[in-house]
Amino acid sequence: MGAPLPFGPWLAVLTFTLVLILNCTLWLARRHKTASSGARRAQLTAEVTLLRREAAKLNTPATYARCAKLQRLANAKDKELAELSAGPAVPGVADRLIVLCPAVKMLLACAATLLLWDSPVAQLVPRSLASPLGRLLAFPKGSDLSSYGLIAITPWLLIVDSATDAISKAVFPAPTPAQLAGPAPELEALTREAEAGGGRIRPVSRAAAAASVAAGN
C-alpha cells in the first residue's frame, strides 16, 4: 500500500493555483511595462533620428532658422528619452505589481515550507515516473517516501514555479520588435511641433516622463 497524502490532492491544487495566479500577474505586468515603455522609447528614438537627419539637410544659411528649431526639438525629445530610460519618478501599477508579486510568492513559499517541511503534497502515478529522482523529489525524507512516488513541499514548489512561469509565457507571448516599433514618425507633424514651440526647448521633467508611462499603464 502507498503512503497516503496528509491533505489529499487539495494542497497540490491550491499551491499550483496560487503560484499560477502570481506568476501570470507578474509576467503580464512585466509584459505591459515592456510594451508601453518600449513603444514610447522606440517612437522617440525614431523621431530624434528623423529630426537630426532633416536638420542636417537644412544646415544652410538660408534655412538655418528651421534647422535650429528641428535641432532644439530633437534635443528635447532626446532628453525625454533619457528621462524615460532612467525610469519614472512615481511607480505605476505595473511597477508595484513587479515588486509585490515576487514578495508574496516568497512569503507563501517560506510559510508552506516551514509548516509542511517533511510532508508529501503530491504523488506520481505510476511510481516509476519518479525514478531516478525519487529521493530528490521526496526531500528531506527521500528514503521513506521515494518508494511511493511522493513529492515533498520544497521540490513541489520549485516544480510548480517553473511550470506556471512557462505556462504564463506561452499563453501571453512577449511583444515582438515590430509591435514595439509602431508607425513611422511623420516629418510634417514634427515640423509643425517645432514651429509651434517657437524653436524653444520645452522642459521635460521626470514627472512628465512618469506621466507618459503611467498613461500607458
Sequence and secondary structure as in RCSB ss.txt:
>XXXX:A:sequence
MGAPLPFGPWLAVLTFTLVLILNCTLWLARRHKTASSGARRAQLTAEVTLLRREAAKLNTPATYARCAKLQRLAN
AKDKELAELSAGPAVPGVADRLIVLCPAVKMLLACAATLLLWDSPVAQLVPRSLASPLGRLLAFPKGSDLSSYGL
IAITPWLLIVDSATDAISKAVFPAPTPAQLAGPAPELEALTREAEAGGGRIRPVSRAAAAASVAAGN
>XXXX:A:secstr
     TTTTHHHHHHHHHHHHHHHHHHHHHHHHHHHHHHHHHHHHHHHHHHHHHHHHT SGGGHHHHHHHHHHHH
HHHHHHHHHHH  SS  HHHHHHHHHHHHHHHHHHHHHHHSTT EEEE SSGGGGTTSHHHHTTTSHHHHGGGTE
EEHHHHHHHHHHHHHHHHHHHS    HHHHH S   HHHHHHHHHHTTT      HHHHHHHHHHH 
